[in-house]
Amino acid sequence: MVHAIREAYRQAFSGLPRQVWLLALVTFINRSGTLVLPFLALHLTEQRGFSAAAAGRALGIYGVGGMAGAYLGGRLCDRLTPRRVMALSLVGQGAGFLVLGLLRARPGILAMMFGLSIMGEAFRPATAAALVRESRPGEQARAFALNRLAVNLGLTFGPAAGGFLAGISYLWLFIVDGASCLLAALFLLAAFRKEKPLPAPAGEAGPGRSPWRDPVFLGILSLMTILGMVLFQIFSTYPLILHARYGFSEARIGLVLAINTLVISLFEMVLVHRLRDREPLRVAGLGCFLFCAGFALLPLGSSFAFVAATVLIWTVGEMLSLPFISGWVGDRAGRENLGDYMGLFTLSFSIALVLGPPAGTWVYQRYGGPALFYGCGVVGPLLWAGFALLAPRPGRGGIAAGAIFPSVARWRFSIRSAFGKKSH
């Protein structure tokens, strides 16, 4: 039994290029200091006098800047290099967090959040493009899973430590977060000083093809925007509801979020490796359903153990969705337009950040937390249906643009079909 577990982990982690591991280490250093965003809504409401709705609108402004940063970062990757964009982003974030923690006037806070989000979101498509360029054919999903492992290992420490630091002074959140960004930038520049990227293969969409002319990709972006609106409740209404409805302290909220990151750190690489031969869009569809279901269950209990159980459910959904979709996008993009694909993919999350927190806080204030999370549960089956319709049919390489939205009534959903093997 122990030998089988050890062998499963060895196979899951072996064979990835050194450059991918270095990129993951850069991400780990950066995310270990992620303290501000999980507690930004609480900082604005408790330290700067924002109402819950105003805090949601402020996070929406952060998302607007993120939209610009995601698109700009992707475009710059095809003109500079992904590593240079990553370094510029990290330095800008480091300075921005330090300034934001000192600001008290509302216009200055909103302006800095906008600029900080541009710099921060540029890092995501740059990292994604770098991972695709440095990984070999067929390894993209595993490369993204390793990077997510680095993210979640870092976030296991970040929010938990942030909860305790917030109890002392919120300013420490900004100082440590900014310092971690600058440290990650220094490591990136030092580690890749002599490294050369591996040649990147042209993906399924072919080099030179615009992602704007890829209807299946655009359909996936629409679904990811909807999923992102649910996802970003974690950084807006989720901590507010845990604090107000369940009486959780900042430290306990940090521990709840740490459950998510710890489970991902322990099991995601093995899970992705085990499901490597499955059709990624079908796996992702089931993952989206579970992710939303975890939120829908939250109003049914109030103890720490019950909240932790719901976190486990949406964490499984996250592991089944995000790495497989990221790998699918990396496989689909061509060498010449890799940055454009990754920029638009990241843009879908930025749009979700613009729409999700304001919509969530509005529903929360008007109808209450249970209505909000039950609504998230309704979204789950719709996302599952959408991914099933966009996934290749068995025995076919893909679907025609005119057949993207066939009748849902003709599609049979099951756990087995959700894990259908890739079409070749």
Buried (B, 14 or more C-beta within 10 A) or exposed (E): EEEEEEEBBEEBBEEBBEBBBBBBBBBBBBBBBBBBBBBBBBBBBBBBEBEBBBBBBBBBBBBBBBBBBBBBBBBBBBEBBBBBBBBBBBBBBBBBBBBBBEBEEBEEBBBBBBBBBBBBBBBBBBBBBBBBBBBBEEBBBBBBBBBBBBBBBBBBBBBBBBBEBBEEEBBBBBBBBBBBBBBBBBBBBEBBEEBEBEEBBBBBBBBEBEBEEBBBBBBBBEBBBBBBBBBBBBBBBBBBBBBEBBEBBBBBBBBBBBBBBBBBBBBBBBBBBEBBEBBBBBBBBBBBBBBBBBBBBBBEEEEBEBBEBBBEBBBBBBBBBBBBBBBBBBBBBBBBBBBBBBBBBBBBBBBBBBBBBBBBBBBBBEEBBBEBBBBBBEBBBBBBBBBBBBBBBEEEEEBEEEEBEEEEEEEEBEEEBBBBEBEE
